[in-house]
Amino acid sequence: MFAEQRCEKIMSYLRAHKSAAIEELCQENFCSPATVRRDLIELERMGLIHRRHGGATLAAERSSEYAHTFRDMENREGKLQIAALAESFLCDGLSLFLDPSSTVLALCPILGRYKNLTVVTNGLFTAQRLTQEGWADTFFIGGHIKPGSASATGELAAGFLEHFKADLCLLSCRGADENGAYEADLQQALVKQQMMACSRQTLLLCDHHKLGRSYFYKLAGFHRFEALLTDRAPSPELAAAIAAAGSEVLFP
């Protein structure tokens, strides 16, 4: 099992139990105590857990962004399923806004199947992947780059978007409940809101871990999204709220 898979399983276990002994995590991951300790050191460095003698506890949820490296590890299979759903909205010649999320990043290889795409993004890894592979004519949004986020944010980044009008905006969020989608960071939310304002259509790509969770900054109500694309069916209450807003839910 790869390190990112072990870390994802450790985080899933801690979300369910709040704390765990090293012996429990060894059994969960079929690995040695030394391996688990290395994984716990890395997760603590990211601010996601607190190590204690003989085990670890889940860190308190904070309304802030957390390292892109770990976001990219989380629920990779689910993100690929969401990317496959998004393909039904793609065609040759589109102009796209892409946010810096790891969920949207999983869509990049699929873009290589289409011709004459133009992409505007504030995601460092997204821009790098697209330009390295030559999958699209890519514009990178300038602005303040926060440590750990790998993205340009703030008023400078939002202002840059005023020069464009996109056919389709694809973005993720930190959480979504019956009242809409949320972000953990105001500066990131400003850029995403400007992307939506300058786009003809917006899709919300959101894996099931984020459903039913809210954060301090309201990104948008569901009426602003053409559809919510996720990897599992949402709760009946959330599905009803999305339908009432005139949007739809797509899942495998």
Secondary structure, DSSP 8 states (H G I E B T S, - for coil): --HHHHHHHHHHHHHHHSEEEHHHHHHHHT--HHHHHHHHHHHHHTTSEEEETTEEEE----SS---HHHHHHTTHHHHHHHHHHHGGG--TT-EEEE-S-HHHHTTHHHHTTSSS-EEEE-BHHHHHHHHHHT-SEEEE--SEE-TTT-BEEHHHHHHHGGG--BSEEEE--SEEETTEEEES-HHHHHHHHHHHHTBS-EEEE--GGGBT---SEEEE-GGG-SEEE-SS---HHHHHHHHHTT-EEE--
